[in-house]
Amino acid sequence: MEQKTGTREYLLLGMVGLILALAIFQSFQIRGLKTAQPATLQTASSGAVDMTGWTADEKMQYEHHGTLPARSGGGQSPSSGGMVGGC
């Protein structure tokens, strides 16, 4: 009985350590995402997204749904479900 309890404690301790390591790793990933901005999302002094060269439809899609054009490099595929607003 003593050995089973010790094994469970080691297993539990290992799982807690794994979760802690994952949380630390993902905090570095999040920090990296916050500091890196795609070229299209670099904002002007007004804080607006640079829409030069966008078609009227692309502007409407961004304003109404929050989706970036696919050619901008920061866009999401329609099947990803990453829509900001929606009808």
N, C-alpha and C positions, 0 to 999 in steps of 0.2 A: 504494500500500500504506500509506503514511503517513497519508493522509486517512481510510482505513477504521479504522485503529487509533485515531485521535483521536476519531472518531464513536462508537466502542464505549466508549471511556473516558468520554465525556460522557454517553452513555446509561446506563452503569453508575453514574456519579456521581449522575445524576438519579434513578435508581431507589432508591439508598441514601438520598438526601435525602427522597424521597417516603415511604419506610418510616419514617424518623426522624420526619417530620412527623406521620404517622399514629399512631405510638407516643406522641408528646407529646399529641396531641389525645385519644386514648383514655385516657391517664392522667388528664386533667381530667374526662372522662366518668365514670370509675370513682370518682374522688374525690367527684363530685357524687352518685353513687348511694349511696356510703357515708354521706354526711351527711344525705340526705333519707330519711325513714322515713314510710311510710304511717301513717295514724292508727291502724289496727288493730294495727300492729306496735310501736307505742310501748309499751314494757314498763313494768310496775309496778316497785316497788322490789325485788320478788322475782326479777325477770328473766323472768317468764312472760308469755306472750301473753294479752291480755285477751279472755276467751271469754264475757263477759256477753252474753246475747241469742242465743247460738248454740244450735242444736238438738243433740240427742244424736248424730245422724248426722254433723253438721258437726264436732263434737268428735272423734268416732271417726275421721273422714277425716283430720283434722289430726294426731291422735296416731299413727295407723298409717301414713299415707302422706305426711304433711307438706304437704298441700294446704290452702290457705286457702279459705273460702267465696267464691263469685264476687261476692256483694254487698259484701264487705269492701273491694273495690277493689284488693287485692293478690293476688287469686287468679289461677290460671293455668287456661287452658282445658284440657279433658281431652286434646285432641289435641296439646298442646305437648310432652308427654313430660317435664315438669319435675318428676316425682315424686321426692321425696327418698329415701324408703325404698320397699320394695315386696315383694310376695310372689313 
